[in-house]
Amino acid sequence: MDLENHAVVPVPDGAAHTFRTEPVPRRVRATVGWATVVDTDDAVYMFETGYLPVYYVPRSDVREDLLRPSDTTTHSDVKGDARYWDVVVGDRTVADAAWSYPDNPELKDYVAFYWNRLDAWFEEDDEVFVHPRDPYHRVDVLRSSRHVVVSVGGQVLADSRRPSILVETYLPKRYYLPRADVRLDLLEPSATTSRCPYKGVASYWSYTGDGSGPGVADVAWSYRAPIPELPKVEALVCFFDERVDVTVDGVRQDRPATQWS
């Protein structure tokens, strides 16, 4: 799915629906196949209430020869009417991949792209996944000596007194545990992977059950090679608190209600 189209940032009750822009202090590039569609030092973040940030790129830094006008239009109460373009590279057409707001004074000279419809995005020479990194989004990893026990149906899957606690903006805190403290013999590697712009590429495990109850698919994950800014979680294992029972210092934790519940 295209994350740019989904309200994934919590919005306080009664908050006004607004948008604002600010400069991106780094080079931004995006590709489709062999072609570099975007290459700019002058992108701006567009922050809109309830949405992830989106890059808006000066039209002069977009390969307009690769854009073909589309018949699609949409309307935003705060931005106005949008027109769309297909991206055409060789014999490949990416439908409605780009849009702009030609009548909006602040955005009229910029083009935006659906992140997942282009093949790759880069900030400088580092590939970025899922969506632009929000400069106001924090990820803190704190070493801890708290006693963390993870279980499903009474079966202990992990028991650690040396967790790393990851605290991330908008998300429940997560307990990342050394592999030596996890019953990996009870878990099976999954084919599932996910990408995070702040942490990197994650691989998953499923709990198949001990015969007395059902298993839990994709119950835990690990970043085997996190991005350089977040080395503290490398090779640690984290469980979905939404799907397991977590006890911290003897106190049973409530299961958070999130999109992963």
PyMOL commands that set and color helices and strands:
alter all, ss='L'
color gray80, all
select helices_A, chain A and resi 3-5+59-61+64-66+115-117+179-181+184-186+231-233
alter helices_A, ss='H'
color red, helices_A
select strands_A, chain A and resi 19-23+28-32+35-40+44-48+54-58+67-76+80-89+92-100+110-113+120-123+126-128+139-143+148-152+155-160+164-168+174-177+187-196+200-207+216-222+237-239+245-248+251-252
alter strands_A, ss='S'
color yellow, strands_A
deselect
rebuild
show_as cartoon
